[in-house]
Amino acid sequence: MTDTVVDLGPQTRIVARLAREVDDARLGDPTPCPGLAVRDLLGHLTGLCAAFRDAARKDLGATTDTPPTAGPPDIGPGWRADLTAALDGLAAAWRDPAAWTGTTRAGGVTLPGAVAAAVAADELVVHGWDLARATGLPYAPDPAALDLAHGFLSAAAEAGDQREGPFGPVVAVPADAPLLDRAIGLSGRDPRWTPTR
């Protein structure tokens, strides 16, 4: 994946900014994640931040062993502060070079630390896009996190069934499309997705 520690802080701050700008009236709106409304996506982001924070710390247990198929936790009245704190904790944990070494667990799967970091970047980049697209907010991911996410998604597509991305069937995107569109296509989403209200 990478031998270099990538600071996920710029990407977590982008996601936190998106969350601050979400209009509460849109919490029930659909997202590009099949079956997930905006509120579900926000709950999922909060939960995955805790899981990947603990994966970085090698603090294995309930947060790191919950499979991604488990339903997202609901959000409470302080969800913006909760999500921001979770994003900050994830970024801080992955700044430690030791997080990128050895093995860890996330989503109930044992994997190398550097791969877990790439998965965390992928989750932040793709779900940041999901949130922005669902709510009509502008979005430009952090370039370093996008590169890491795209590398993970490309490797996943090459290693497995090339028709399947981590989140669904790969969507064909032109080779000269922007890197974000190519990453979104590899994730199993259509970069042209727009909400229907």
Rosetta constraint file for C-alpha pairs under 8 A:
AtomPair CA 1 CA 114 HARMONIC 6.51 0.50
AtomPair CA 1 CA 115 HARMONIC 6.31 0.50
AtomPair CA 1 CA 118 HARMONIC 7.25 0.50
AtomPair CA 1 CA 148 HARMONIC 7.71 0.50
AtomPair CA 1 CA 151 HARMONIC 6.96 0.50
AtomPair CA 1 CA 152 HARMONIC 6.87 0.50
AtomPair CA 2 CA 114 HARMONIC 6.68 0.50
AtomPair CA 2 CA 148 HARMONIC 7.90 0.50
AtomPair CA 3 CA 114 HARMONIC 7.67 0.50
AtomPair CA 5 CA 94 HARMONIC 7.93 0.50
AtomPair CA 5 CA 95 HARMONIC 7.08 0.50
AtomPair CA 5 CA 97 HARMONIC 6.30 0.50
AtomPair CA 5 CA 100 HARMONIC 7.05 0.50
AtomPair CA 6 CA 95 HARMONIC 7.54 0.50
AtomPair CA 6 CA 144 HARMONIC 6.88 0.50
AtomPair CA 6 CA 145 HARMONIC 7.31 0.50
AtomPair CA 7 CA 91 HARMONIC 7.00 0.50
AtomPair CA 7 CA 94 HARMONIC 7.15 0.50
AtomPair CA 7 CA 95 HARMONIC 5.99 0.50
AtomPair CA 7 CA 144 HARMONIC 7.98 0.50
AtomPair CA 7 CA 145 HARMONIC 7.95 0.50
AtomPair CA 8 CA 12 HARMONIC 6.23 0.50
AtomPair CA 8 CA 91 HARMONIC 5.22 0.50
AtomPair CA 8 CA 94 HARMONIC 7.14 0.50
AtomPair CA 8 CA 95 HARMONIC 7.73 0.50
AtomPair CA 8 CA 121 HARMONIC 6.90 0.50
AtomPair CA 8 CA 145 HARMONIC 6.42 0.50
AtomPair CA 9 CA 13 HARMONIC 6.08 0.50
AtomPair CA 9 CA 88 HARMONIC 7.20 0.50
AtomPair CA 9 CA 91 HARMONIC 4.85 0.50
AtomPair CA 9 CA 92 HARMONIC 7.43 0.50
AtomPair CA 10 CA 14 HARMONIC 6.40 0.50
AtomPair CA 10 CA 142 HARMONIC 6.06 0.50
AtomPair CA 11 CA 15 HARMONIC 6.36 0.50
AtomPair CA 11 CA 121 HARMONIC 7.99 0.50
AtomPair CA 11 CA 124 HARMONIC 6.90 0.50
AtomPair CA 11 CA 125 HARMONIC 7.21 0.50
AtomPair CA 11 CA 141 HARMONIC 6.27 0.50
AtomPair CA 11 CA 142 HARMONIC 5.19 0.50
AtomPair CA 11 CA 145 HARMONIC 6.49 0.50
AtomPair CA 12 CA 16 HARMONIC 6.10 0.50
AtomPair CA 12 CA 87 HARMONIC 5.44 0.50
AtomPair CA 12 CA 88 HARMONIC 6.88 0.50
AtomPair CA 12 CA 91 HARMONIC 6.74 0.50
AtomPair CA 12 CA 124 HARMONIC 7.00 0.50
AtomPair CA 13 CA 17 HARMONIC 6.08 0.50
AtomPair CA 13 CA 87 HARMONIC 7.56 0.50
AtomPair CA 13 CA 88 HARMONIC 7.87 0.50
AtomPair CA 14 CA 18 HARMONIC 6.33 0.50
AtomPair CA 14 CA 128 HARMONIC 7.83 0.50
AtomPair CA 14 CA 141 HARMONIC 7.02 0.50
AtomPair CA 14 CA 142 HARMONIC 7.70 0.50
AtomPair CA 15 CA 19 HARMONIC 6.26 0.50
AtomPair CA 15 CA 124 HARMONIC 7.26 0.50
AtomPair CA 15 CA 128 HARMONIC 5.58 0.50
AtomPair CA 16 CA 20 HARMONIC 6.25 0.50
AtomPair CA 16 CA 80 HARMONIC 7.86 0.50
AtomPair CA 16 CA 83 HARMONIC 7.17 0.50
AtomPair CA 16 CA 84 HARMONIC 5.47 0.50
AtomPair CA 16 CA 87 HARMONIC 7.19 0.50
AtomPair CA 17 CA 21 HARMONIC 6.44 0.50
AtomPair CA 18 CA 22 HARMONIC 6.39 0.50
AtomPair CA 18 CA 128 HARMONIC 7.66 0.50
AtomPair CA 18 CA 131 HARMONIC 7.42 0.50
AtomPair CA 18 CA 132 HARMONIC 6.79 0.50
AtomPair CA 18 CA 137 HARMONIC 7.15 0.50
AtomPair CA 19 CA 42 HARMONIC 7.90 0.50
AtomPair CA 19 CA 80 HARMONIC 6.37 0.50
AtomPair CA 19 CA 83 HARMONIC 7.98 0.50
AtomPair CA 20 CA 80 HARMONIC 6.30 0.50
AtomPair CA 21 CA 137 HARMONIC 7.88 0.50
AtomPair CA 22 CA 26 HARMONIC 7.16 0.50
AtomPair CA 22 CA 27 HARMONIC 7.93 0.50
AtomPair CA 22 CA 135 HARMONIC 6.74 0.50
AtomPair CA 23 CA 27 HARMONIC 7.34 0.50
AtomPair CA 23 CA 135 HARMONIC 7.94 0.50
AtomPair CA 26 CA 38 HARMONIC 6.95 0.50
AtomPair CA 26 CA 135 HARMONIC 6.82 0.50
AtomPair CA 27 CA 37 HARMONIC 6.70 0.50
AtomPair CA 27 CA 38 HARMONIC 4.81 0.50
AtomPair CA 27 CA 39 HARMONIC 4.79 0.50
AtomPair CA 28 CA 37 HARMONIC 5.29 0.50
AtomPair CA 28 CA 38 HARMONIC 5.84 0.50
AtomPair CA 28 CA 39 HARMONIC 6.31 0.50
AtomPair CA 29 CA 37 HARMONIC 5.30 0.50
AtomPair CA 29 CA 38 HARMONIC 5.68 0.50
AtomPair CA 29 CA 134 HARMONIC 7.08 0.50
AtomPair CA 29 CA 135 HARMONIC 7.90 0.50
AtomPair CA 29 CA 195 HARMONIC 7.89 0.50
AtomPair CA 29 CA 197 HARMONIC 7.24 0.50
AtomPair CA 30 CA 35 HARMONIC 7.58 0.50
AtomPair CA 30 CA 36 HARMONIC 6.35 0.50
AtomPair CA 30 CA 37 HARMONIC 4.47 0.50
AtomPair CA 30 CA 38 HARMONIC 6.19 0.50
AtomPair CA 30 CA 134 HARMONIC 6.49 0.50
AtomPair CA 30 CA 195 HARMONIC 6.56 0.50
AtomPair CA 30 CA 196 HARMONIC 7.59 0.50
AtomPair CA 31 CA 35 HARMONIC 7.95 0.50
AtomPair CA 31 CA 36 HARMONIC 6.11 0.50
AtomPair CA 31 CA 37 HARMONIC 5.61 0.50
AtomPair CA 31 CA 38 HARMONIC 6.04 0.50
AtomPair CA 31 CA 41 HARMONIC 7.77 0.50
AtomPair CA 31 CA 130 HARMONIC 6.10 0.50
AtomPair CA 31 CA 131 HARMONIC 6.93 0.50
AtomPair CA 31 CA 133 HARMONIC 7.40 0.50
AtomPair CA 31 CA 134 HARMONIC 4.88 0.50
AtomPair CA 31 CA 195 HARMONIC 6.92 0.50
AtomPair CA 32 CA 36 HARMONIC 7.89 0.50
AtomPair CA 32 CA 130 HARMONIC 5.68 0.50
AtomPair CA 32 CA 133 HARMONIC 7.70 0.50
AtomPair CA 32 CA 134 HARMONIC 7.00 0.50
AtomPair CA 32 CA 189 HARMONIC 6.99 0.50
AtomPair CA 32 CA 193 HARMONIC 6.85 0.50
AtomPair CA 32 CA 195 HARMONIC 7.92 0.50
AtomPair CA 33 CA 37 HARMONIC 7.95 0.50
AtomPair CA 33 CA 41 HARMONIC 7.86 0.50
AtomPair CA 33 CA 130 HARMONIC 7.13 0.50
AtomPair CA 36 CA 40 HARMONIC 5.43 0.50
AtomPair CA 36 CA 41 HARMONIC 6.14 0.50
AtomPair CA 37 CA 41 HARMONIC 6.31 0.50
AtomPair CA 38 CA 42 HARMONIC 6.23 0.50
AtomPair CA 38 CA 131 HARMONIC 6.87 0.50
AtomPair CA 38 CA 134 HARMONIC 7.11 0.50
AtomPair CA 39 CA 43 HARMONIC 6.26 0.50
AtomPair CA 39 CA 74 HARMONIC 7.24 0.50
AtomPair CA 39 CA 75 HARMONIC 6.70 0.50
AtomPair CA 40 CA 44 HARMONIC 6.06 0.50
AtomPair CA 40 CA 72 HARMONIC 5.90 0.50
AtomPair CA 40 CA 73 HARMONIC 7.23 0.50
AtomPair CA 40 CA 74 HARMONIC 6.52 0.50
AtomPair CA 40 CA 75 HARMONIC 7.71 0.50
AtomPair CA 41 CA 45 HARMONIC 6.12 0.50
AtomPair CA 41 CA 72 HARMONIC 7.42 0.50
AtomPair CA 41 CA 127 HARMONIC 7.64 0.50
AtomPair CA 41 CA 131 HARMONIC 7.39 0.50
AtomPair CA 42 CA 46 HARMONIC 6.29 0.50
AtomPair CA 42 CA 75 HARMONIC 7.18 0.50
AtomPair CA 42 CA 83 HARMONIC 7.64 0.50
AtomPair CA 43 CA 47 HARMONIC 6.26 0.50
AtomPair CA 43 CA 72 HARMONIC 5.50 0.50
AtomPair CA 43 CA 73 HARMONIC 5.02 0.50
AtomPair CA 43 CA 74 HARMONIC 5.40 0.50
AtomPair CA 43 CA 75 HARMONIC 5.42 0.50
AtomPair CA 44 CA 48 HARMONIC 6.03 0.50
AtomPair CA 44 CA 72 HARMONIC 4.70 0.50
AtomPair CA 44 CA 73 HARMONIC 6.39 0.50
AtomPair CA 45 CA 49 HARMONIC 6.07 0.50
AtomPair CA 45 CA 83 HARMONIC 7.33 0.50
AtomPair CA 45 CA 124 HARMONIC 7.95 0.50
AtomPair CA 45 CA 127 HARMONIC 7.55 0.50
AtomPair CA 46 CA 50 HARMONIC 6.62 0.50
AtomPair CA 46 CA 82 HARMONIC 7.22 0.50
AtomPair CA 46 CA 83 HARMONIC 5.08 0.50
AtomPair CA 46 CA 86 HARMONIC 6.03 0.50
AtomPair CA 46 CA 87 HARMONIC 7.51 0.50
AtomPair CA 47 CA 51 HARMONIC 6.34 0.50
AtomPair CA 47 CA 63 HARMONIC 7.82 0.50
AtomPair CA 47 CA 72 HARMONIC 7.25 0.50
AtomPair CA 47 CA 73 HARMONIC 6.94 0.50
AtomPair CA 48 CA 52 HARMONIC 6.04 0.50
AtomPair CA 49 CA 53 HARMONIC 5.90 0.50
AtomPair CA 49 CA 86 HARMONIC 5.50 0.50
AtomPair CA 49 CA 87 HARMONIC 5.86 0.50
AtomPair CA 49 CA 89 HARMONIC 7.59 0.50
AtomPair CA 49 CA 90 HARMONIC 5.63 0.50
AtomPair CA 50 CA 54 HARMONIC 6.18 0.50
AtomPair CA 50 CA 63 HARMONIC 6.60 0.50
AtomPair CA 50 CA 86 HARMONIC 6.05 0.50
AtomPair CA 50 CA 89 HARMONIC 7.63 0.50
AtomPair CA 50 CA 90 HARMONIC 6.87 0.50
AtomPair CA 51 CA 55 HARMONIC 6.09 0.50
AtomPair CA 51 CA 63 HARMONIC 4.75 0.50
AtomPair CA 51 CA 64 HARMONIC 4.90 0.50
AtomPair CA 51 CA 106 HARMONIC 6.36 0.50
AtomPair CA 51 CA 107 HARMONIC 7.57 0.50
AtomPair CA 52 CA 56 HARMONIC 6.08 0.50
AtomPair CA 52 CA 64 HARMONIC 7.21 0.50
AtomPair CA 52 CA 90 HARMONIC 6.33 0.50
AtomPair CA 52 CA 106 HARMONIC 6.49 0.50
AtomPair CA 52 CA 116 HARMONIC 7.57 0.50
AtomPair CA 52 CA 117 HARMONIC 7.90 0.50
AtomPair CA 52 CA 120 HARMONIC 6.40 0.50
AtomPair CA 53 CA 57 HARMONIC 6.44 0.50
AtomPair CA 53 CA 89 HARMONIC 6.18 0.50
AtomPair CA 53 CA 90 HARMONIC 4.27 0.50
AtomPair CA 53 CA 91 HARMONIC 7.60 0.50
AtomPair CA 53 CA 93 HARMONIC 5.61 0.50
AtomPair CA 53 CA 94 HARMONIC 7.27 0.50
AtomPair CA 54 CA 58 HARMONIC 5.94 0.50
AtomPair CA 54 CA 59 HARMONIC 4.93 0.50
AtomPair CA 54 CA 60 HARMONIC 6.50 0.50
AtomPair CA 54 CA 63 HARMONIC 7.15 0.50
AtomPair CA 54 CA 64 HARMONIC 6.71 0.50
AtomPair CA 54 CA 93 HARMONIC 7.83 0.50
AtomPair CA 55 CA 59 HARMONIC 6.14 0.50
AtomPair CA 55 CA 60 HARMONIC 6.51 0.50
AtomPair CA 55 CA 64 HARMONIC 6.25 0.50
AtomPair CA 55 CA 99 HARMONIC 7.84 0.50
AtomPair CA 55 CA 104 HARMONIC 5.70 0.50
AtomPair CA 55 CA 105 HARMONIC 5.69 0.50
AtomPair CA 55 CA 106 HARMONIC 5.99 0.50
AtomPair CA 55 CA 113 HARMONIC 7.98 0.50
AtomPair CA 55 CA 116 HARMONIC 7.52 0.50
AtomPair CA 56 CA 90 HARMONIC 7.93 0.50
AtomPair CA 56 CA 93 HARMONIC 5.69 0.50
AtomPair CA 56 CA 94 HARMONIC 5.74 0.50
AtomPair CA 56 CA 99 HARMONIC 4.56 0.50
AtomPair CA 56 CA 100 HARMONIC 7.29 0.50
AtomPair CA 56 CA 104 HARMONIC 7.36 0.50
AtomPair CA 56 CA 113 HARMONIC 7.12 0.50
AtomPair CA 56 CA 116 HARMONIC 7.89 0.50
AtomPair CA 56 CA 117 HARMONIC 7.67 0.50
AtomPair CA 57 CA 93 HARMONIC 6.27 0.50
AtomPair CA 57 CA 99 HARMONIC 6.15 0.50
AtomPair CA 58 CA 99 HARMONIC 7.40 0.50
AtomPair CA 58 CA 104 HARMONIC 5.76 0.50
AtomPair CA 58 CA 105 HARMONIC 7.61 0.50
AtomPair CA 60 CA 64 HARMONIC 5.68 0.50
AtomPair CA 60 CA 65 HARMONIC 7.39 0.50
AtomPair CA 60 CA 104 HARMONIC 7.57 0.50
AtomPair CA 60 CA 105 HARMONIC 6.71 0.50
AtomPair CA 61 CA 65 HARMONIC 5.90 0.50
AtomPair CA 62 CA 66 HARMONIC 6.15 0.50
AtomPair CA 63 CA 106 HARMONIC 7.90 0.50
AtomPair CA 64 CA 105 HARMONIC 5.71 0.50
AtomPair CA 64 CA 106 HARMONIC 4.51 0.50
AtomPair CA 64 CA 107 HARMONIC 5.57 0.50
AtomPair CA 64 CA 108 HARMONIC 6.04 0.50
AtomPair CA 65 CA 105 HARMONIC 6.98 0.50
AtomPair CA 65 CA 106 HARMONIC 6.22 0.50
AtomPair CA 65 CA 107 HARMONIC 5.33 0.50
AtomPair CA 65 CA 108 HARMONIC 3.86 0.50
AtomPair CA 65 CA 109 HARMONIC 7.31 0.50
AtomPair CA 66 CA 70 HARMONIC 6.85 0.50
AtomPair CA 66 CA 106 HARMONIC 7.75 0.50
AtomPair CA 66 CA 107 HARMONIC 5.21 0.50
AtomPair CA 66 CA 108 HARMONIC 5.62 0.50
AtomPair CA 67 CA 107 HARMONIC 4.33 0.50
AtomPair CA 67 CA 108 HARMONIC 5.30 0.50
AtomPair CA 68 CA 107 HARMONIC 5.49 0.50
AtomPair CA 75 CA 79 HARMONIC 5.48 0.50
AtomPair CA 78 CA 82 HARMONIC 6.15 0.50
AtomPair CA 79 CA 83 HARMONIC 5.89 0.50
AtomPair CA 80 CA 84 HARMONIC 6.11 0.50
AtomPair CA 81 CA 85 HARMONIC 6.08 0.50
AtomPair CA 82 CA 86 HARMONIC 6.18 0.50
AtomPair CA 83 CA 87 HARMONIC 6.05 0.50
AtomPair CA 84 CA 88 HARMONIC 6.12 0.50
AtomPair CA 85 CA 89 HARMONIC 6.13 0.50
AtomPair CA 86 CA 90 HARMONIC 6.24 0.50
AtomPair CA 87 CA 91 HARMONIC 6.29 0.50
AtomPair CA 88 CA 92 HARMONIC 6.16 0.50
AtomPair CA 89 CA 93 HARMONIC 6.14 0.50
AtomPair CA 90 CA 94 HARMONIC 6.40 0.50
AtomPair CA 91 CA 95 HARMONIC 6.46 0.50
AtomPair CA 92 CA 96 HARMONIC 7.44 0.50
AtomPair CA 93 CA 99 HARMONIC 7.22 0.50
AtomPair CA 94 CA 99 HARMONIC 5.83 0.50
AtomPair CA 94 CA 100 HARMONIC 7.39 0.50
AtomPair CA 94 CA 117 HARMONIC 7.22 0.50
AtomPair CA 95 CA 99 HARMONIC 7.67 0.50
AtomPair CA 96 CA 100 HARMONIC 7.68 0.50
AtomPair CA 97 CA 101 HARMONIC 7.22 0.50
AtomPair CA 98 CA 102 HARMONIC 7.93 0.50
AtomPair CA 99 CA 113 HARMONIC 5.94 0.50
AtomPair CA 99 CA 114 HARMONIC 7.69 0.50
AtomPair CA 100 CA 112 HARMONIC 7.63 0.50
AtomPair CA 100 CA 113 HARMONIC 4.32 0.50
AtomPair CA 100 CA 114 HARMONIC 4.49 0.50
AtomPair CA 100 CA 115 HARMONIC 7.99 0.50
AtomPair CA 100 CA 116 HARMONIC 7.91 0.50
AtomPair CA 100 CA 117 HARMONIC 6.80 0.50
AtomPair CA 101 CA 112 HARMONIC 6.91 0.50
AtomPair CA 101 CA 113 HARMONIC 5.01 0.50
AtomPair CA 101 CA 114 HARMONIC 6.41 0.50
AtomPair CA 102 CA 112 HARMONIC 5.83 0.50
AtomPair CA 102 CA 113 HARMONIC 5.68 0.50
AtomPair CA 103 CA 110 HARMONIC 6.76 0.50
AtomPair CA 103 CA 111 HARMONIC 5.49 0.50
AtomPair CA 103 CA 112 HARMONIC 4.20 0.50
AtomPair CA 103 CA 113 HARMONIC 5.10 0.50
AtomPair CA 104 CA 110 HARMONIC 5.64 0.50
AtomPair CA 104 CA 111 HARMONIC 5.65 0.50
AtomPair CA 104 CA 112 HARMONIC 6.12 0.50
AtomPair CA 104 CA 113 HARMONIC 5.78 0.50
AtomPair CA 104 CA 116 HARMONIC 7.47 0.50
AtomPair CA 105 CA 109 HARMONIC 5.30 0.50
AtomPair CA 105 CA 110 HARMONIC 4.36 0.50
AtomPair CA 105 CA 111 HARMONIC 6.00 0.50
AtomPair CA 105 CA 116 HARMONIC 7.73 0.50
AtomPair CA 106 CA 110 HARMONIC 6.74 0.50
AtomPair CA 106 CA 111 HARMONIC 7.72 0.50
AtomPair CA 106 CA 116 HARMONIC 7.10 0.50
AtomPair CA 111 CA 115 HARMONIC 6.49 0.50
AtomPair CA 111 CA 116 HARMONIC 6.43 0.50
AtomPair CA 112 CA 116 HARMONIC 6.30 0.50
AtomPair CA 113 CA 117 HARMONIC 6.27 0.50
AtomPair CA 114 CA 118 HARMONIC 6.35 0.50
AtomPair CA 115 CA 119 HARMONIC 6.19 0.50
AtomPair CA 115 CA 152 HARMONIC 7.70 0.50
AtomPair CA 116 CA 120 HARMONIC 6.15 0.50
AtomPair CA 117 CA 121 HARMONIC 6.23 0.50
AtomPair CA 118 CA 122 HARMONIC 6.10 0.50
AtomPair CA 118 CA 148 HARMONIC 5.68 0.50
AtomPair CA 118 CA 149 HARMONIC 5.82 0.50
AtomPair CA 118 CA 151 HARMONIC 7.99 0.50
AtomPair CA 118 CA 152 HARMONIC 5.98 0.50
AtomPair CA 119 CA 123 HARMONIC 6.13 0.50
AtomPair CA 119 CA 149 HARMONIC 6.91 0.50
AtomPair CA 119 CA 152 HARMONIC 6.89 0.50
AtomPair CA 120 CA 124 HARMONIC 6.24 0.50
AtomPair CA 121 CA 125 HARMONIC 6.06 0.50
AtomPair CA 121 CA 145 HARMONIC 5.48 0.50
AtomPair CA 121 CA 146 HARMONIC 7.32 0.50
AtomPair CA 121 CA 148 HARMONIC 6.48 0.50
AtomPair CA 121 CA 149 HARMONIC 5.39 0.50
AtomPair CA 122 CA 126 HARMONIC 5.88 0.50
AtomPair CA 122 CA 145 HARMONIC 7.53 0.50
AtomPair CA 122 CA 146 HARMONIC 7.43 0.50
AtomPair CA 122 CA 148 HARMONIC 7.28 0.50
AtomPair CA 122 CA 149 HARMONIC 4.17 0.50
AtomPair CA 122 CA 150 HARMONIC 7.39 0.50
AtomPair CA 122 CA 152 HARMONIC 7.29 0.50
AtomPair CA 122 CA 153 HARMONIC 7.65 0.50
AtomPair CA 123 CA 127 HARMONIC 5.68 0.50
AtomPair CA 123 CA 128 HARMONIC 7.95 0.50
AtomPair CA 123 CA 149 HARMONIC 7.96 0.50
AtomPair CA 124 CA 128 HARMONIC 5.68 0.50
AtomPair CA 125 CA 129 HARMONIC 6.31 0.50
AtomPair CA 125 CA 141 HARMONIC 6.25 0.50
AtomPair CA 125 CA 145 HARMONIC 6.93 0.50
AtomPair CA 125 CA 146 HARMONIC 6.32 0.50
AtomPair CA 125 CA 149 HARMONIC 7.00 0.50
AtomPair CA 126 CA 130 HARMONIC 6.20 0.50
AtomPair CA 126 CA 183 HARMONIC 7.97 0.50
AtomPair CA 126 CA 184 HARMONIC 6.58 0.50
AtomPair CA 126 CA 187 HARMONIC 7.60 0.50
AtomPair CA 127 CA 131 HARMONIC 6.05 0.50
AtomPair CA 128 CA 132 HARMONIC 6.14 0.50
AtomPair CA 128 CA 139 HARMONIC 7.64 0.50
AtomPair CA 128 CA 141 HARMONIC 7.71 0.50
AtomPair CA 129 CA 133 HARMONIC 5.85 0.50
AtomPair CA 129 CA 139 HARMONIC 6.67 0.50
AtomPair CA 130 CA 134 HARMONIC 6.02 0.50
AtomPair CA 131 CA 135 HARMONIC 6.18 0.50
AtomPair CA 132 CA 136 HARMONIC 5.69 0.50
AtomPair CA 132 CA 137 HARMONIC 4.70 0.50
AtomPair CA 132 CA 138 HARMONIC 6.25 0.50
AtomPair CA 132 CA 139 HARMONIC 6.03 0.50
AtomPair CA 133 CA 137 HARMONIC 6.61 0.50
AtomPair CA 133 CA 193 HARMONIC 7.57 0.50
AtomPair CA 133 CA 194 HARMONIC 6.66 0.50
AtomPair CA 133 CA 195 HARMONIC 7.42 0.50
AtomPair CA 134 CA 194 HARMONIC 7.12 0.50
AtomPair CA 134 CA 195 HARMONIC 5.78 0.50
AtomPair CA 141 CA 145 HARMONIC 7.25 0.50
AtomPair CA 141 CA 146 HARMONIC 6.35 0.50
AtomPair CA 141 CA 180 HARMONIC 8.00 0.50
AtomPair CA 142 CA 146 HARMONIC 6.09 0.50
AtomPair CA 143 CA 147 HARMONIC 6.10 0.50
AtomPair CA 144 CA 148 HARMONIC 6.29 0.50
AtomPair CA 145 CA 149 HARMONIC 6.04 0.50
AtomPair CA 146 CA 150 HARMONIC 5.94 0.50
AtomPair CA 146 CA 179 HARMONIC 7.82 0.50
AtomPair CA 146 CA 180 HARMONIC 7.00 0.50
AtomPair CA 146 CA 183 HARMONIC 7.91 0.50
AtomPair CA 147 CA 151 HARMONIC 6.09 0.50
AtomPair CA 148 CA 152 HARMONIC 6.31 0.50
AtomPair CA 149 CA 153 HARMONIC 6.15 0.50
AtomPair CA 149 CA 183 HARMONIC 7.29 0.50
AtomPair CA 150 CA 154 HARMONIC 5.96 0.50
AtomPair CA 150 CA 179 HARMONIC 7.66 0.50
AtomPair CA 150 CA 182 HARMONIC 7.79 0.50
AtomPair CA 150 CA 183 HARMONIC 5.15 0.50
AtomPair CA 151 CA 155 HARMONIC 6.12 0.50
AtomPair CA 152 CA 156 HARMONIC 6.09 0.50
AtomPair CA 153 CA 157 HARMONIC 6.18 0.50
AtomPair CA 153 CA 165 HARMONIC 7.24 0.50
AtomPair CA 153 CA 166 HARMONIC 7.52 0.50
AtomPair CA 153 CA 183 HARMONIC 6.78 0.50
AtomPair CA 153 CA 186 HARMONIC 5.99 0.50
AtomPair CA 153 CA 187 HARMONIC 6.56 0.50
AtomPair CA 154 CA 158 HARMONIC 6.22 0.50
AtomPair CA 154 CA 186 HARMONIC 6.97 0.50
AtomPair CA 155 CA 159 HARMONIC 5.99 0.50
AtomPair CA 156 CA 160 HARMONIC 6.15 0.50
AtomPair CA 156 CA 165 HARMONIC 7.17 0.50
AtomPair CA 156 CA 166 HARMONIC 7.48 0.50
AtomPair CA 157 CA 161 HARMONIC 6.50 0.50
AtomPair CA 157 CA 162 HARMONIC 4.83 0.50
AtomPair CA 157 CA 163 HARMONIC 7.49 0.50
AtomPair CA 157 CA 164 HARMONIC 6.82 0.50
AtomPair CA 157 CA 165 HARMONIC 6.18 0.50
AtomPair CA 157 CA 186 HARMONIC 7.21 0.50
AtomPair CA 158 CA 162 HARMONIC 6.12 0.50
AtomPair CA 160 CA 164 HARMONIC 7.48 0.50
AtomPair CA 162 CA 170 HARMONIC 7.21 0.50
AtomPair CA 163 CA 169 HARMONIC 5.23 0.50
AtomPair CA 163 CA 170 HARMONIC 5.20 0.50
AtomPair CA 164 CA 168 HARMONIC 5.55 0.50
AtomPair CA 164 CA 169 HARMONIC 4.07 0.50
AtomPair CA 164 CA 170 HARMONIC 5.23 0.50
AtomPair CA 164 CA 188 HARMONIC 7.09 0.50
AtomPair CA 165 CA 169 HARMONIC 5.32 0.50
AtomPair CA 165 CA 170 HARMONIC 5.06 0.50
AtomPair CA 165 CA 186 HARMONIC 5.57 0.50
AtomPair CA 165 CA 187 HARMONIC 4.82 0.50
AtomPair CA 165 CA 188 HARMONIC 5.07 0.50
AtomPair CA 166 CA 187 HARMONIC 5.65 0.50
AtomPair CA 166 CA 188 HARMONIC 6.96 0.50
AtomPair CA 167 CA 187 HARMONIC 5.54 0.50
AtomPair CA 167 CA 188 HARMONIC 5.33 0.50
AtomPair CA 167 CA 189 HARMONIC 7.67 0.50
AtomPair CA 168 CA 187 HARMONIC 6.79 0.50
AtomPair CA 168 CA 188 HARMONIC 4.43 0.50
AtomPair CA 168 CA 189 HARMONIC 7.37 0.50
AtomPair CA 169 CA 187 HARMONIC 7.80 0.50
AtomPair CA 169 CA 188 HARMONIC 4.86 0.50
AtomPair CA 169 CA 189 HARMONIC 7.94 0.50
AtomPair CA 170 CA 185 HARMONIC 5.72 0.50
AtomPair CA 170 CA 186 HARMONIC 4.95 0.50
AtomPair CA 170 CA 187 HARMONIC 6.28 0.50
AtomPair CA 170 CA 188 HARMONIC 4.33 0.50
AtomPair CA 170 CA 189 HARMONIC 7.16 0.50
AtomPair CA 171 CA 185 HARMONIC 4.53 0.50
AtomPair CA 171 CA 186 HARMONIC 6.33 0.50
AtomPair CA 171 CA 187 HARMONIC 7.87 0.50
AtomPair CA 171 CA 188 HARMONIC 5.53 0.50
AtomPair CA 171 CA 189 HARMONIC 6.17 0.50
AtomPair CA 171 CA 190 HARMONIC 5.94 0.50
AtomPair CA 172 CA 185 HARMONIC 6.18 0.50
AtomPair CA 172 CA 186 HARMONIC 7.84 0.50
AtomPair CA 173 CA 177 HARMONIC 6.75 0.50
AtomPair CA 173 CA 181 HARMONIC 7.09 0.50
AtomPair CA 173 CA 182 HARMONIC 5.86 0.50
AtomPair CA 173 CA 185 HARMONIC 6.04 0.50
AtomPair CA 174 CA 182 HARMONIC 7.61 0.50
AtomPair CA 175 CA 182 HARMONIC 7.49 0.50
AtomPair CA 177 CA 181 HARMONIC 6.24 0.50
AtomPair CA 177 CA 182 HARMONIC 6.39 0.50
AtomPair CA 178 CA 182 HARMONIC 6.45 0.50
AtomPair CA 179 CA 183 HARMONIC 6.13 0.50
AtomPair CA 180 CA 184 HARMONIC 6.08 0.50
AtomPair CA 181 CA 185 HARMONIC 6.11 0.50
AtomPair CA 181 CA 191 HARMONIC 5.49 0.50
AtomPair CA 182 CA 186 HARMONIC 6.20 0.50
AtomPair CA 183 CA 187 HARMONIC 6.20 0.50
AtomPair CA 184 CA 188 HARMONIC 6.67 0.50
AtomPair CA 184 CA 189 HARMONIC 5.50 0.50
AtomPair CA 184 CA 190 HARMONIC 6.78 0.50
AtomPair CA 184 CA 191 HARMONIC 6.00 0.50
AtomPair CA 185 CA 189 HARMONIC 5.14 0.50
AtomPair CA 185 CA 190 HARMONIC 5.71 0.50
AtomPair CA 185 CA 191 HARMONIC 6.37 0.50
AtomPair CA 189 CA 193 HARMONIC 7.72 0.50
